[in-house]
Amino acid sequence: MGNDFFLSKEDYEEPRCLLNMDKTDITPIPCSRVIEKLDEHLGRNDYSAAERHLTYWLEEANAGNDMRGKLTVLNEQIGLYRKLKKEPEGIRAISAALALANQLGLEKTVTFGTTLINAATGYRSFGKAEKALPLYQNAQAIYESALTPDDSRLGGLYNNMALTLTDLEAYQKAEELFGKALSIMEKQEHGEAEMAITYLNLADLVSAEFGLEAGEKRIESYLQRAEELLNTESLPKDGYYAFVCEKCAPVFGYYGYFLTEQELTQRAREIYERT
């Protein structure tokens, strides 16, 4: 069973308005407010409102000739359409974002790396792993050159890239990248949720490579570790935690951990109801 909920905080935190451009004849959209409102919709699991919100601000960015704002919105649209499994809309957003980033001359910048990752993650979620891998490889070269080795964004990249390698049956390379992701995430404050996702991804890797019976012991150890991490008391019980619980729950159910599935689903529901 493949996990389609990759990393995670990029859906909430990346990208932001990072470009420096001449503002002549430009009416910028309020990127911080746009992202803040989007986070509110996602925190309530209100994807319809999130979609309307992004559509509105994409039109505003176009009307105001705000290409940096437009790139921000396009990146967020990629993530949203991936969640909603809207492939035609997602592919259009991917193509538009990559074209705009190239038009703006952003090659070798972290902003371009983030756009590549978003595009690759979208492609992979739509069953196009072969198109996703070269984008991840390009992003890897940019990130490893520009970021410190313990930057959380590298952890997200490695995790997503490993998922694609798993799809392509390059299991050894995938396992190596999952290990790198874990090493980075364990150094982050409240990194337990992302680590739990990676352990579930490792369970899926073992299942894909060896089968449920042959891989039973390793799968069980990864599931137990993921459950322990999700039960970390210090984790903020916010919208992101609810998102992770909601997406992890069916994975536990797939492997027969039905009580864990029920508990995580209930946690997510309670958080969404509070917000």
Disulfide bonds with the S-S distance in Angstrom:
Cys17-Cys31 1.75
